[in-house]
C-alpha cells in the first residue's frame, strides 16, 4: 500500500487524537440538595410549606502526570 500525502495527513491527525486522548481526562460531579421548611400559624392551624432545591454541576479537567 502506497501512502499519498493526503493519507499522511489523515494518519497524523488520527495519531494526534489518540495521544491527546491518553494524556487528558475530564470528570463531572452533580450535587443535588433539598430543604423543606414548614411554618405553622397557631391561631388558624394553617401550614405554609416551602421547599428549596439546588443542583450544582462541577467539572474538572485533568492532565496525566509525567
Secondary structure as GFF3:
##gff-version 3
##sequence-region A 1 66
A	DSSP	alpha_helix	5	23	.	.	.	ID=ss1
A	DSSP	beta_strand	24	40	.	.	.	ID=ss2
A	DSSP	beta_strand	47	63	.	.	.	ID=ss3
###
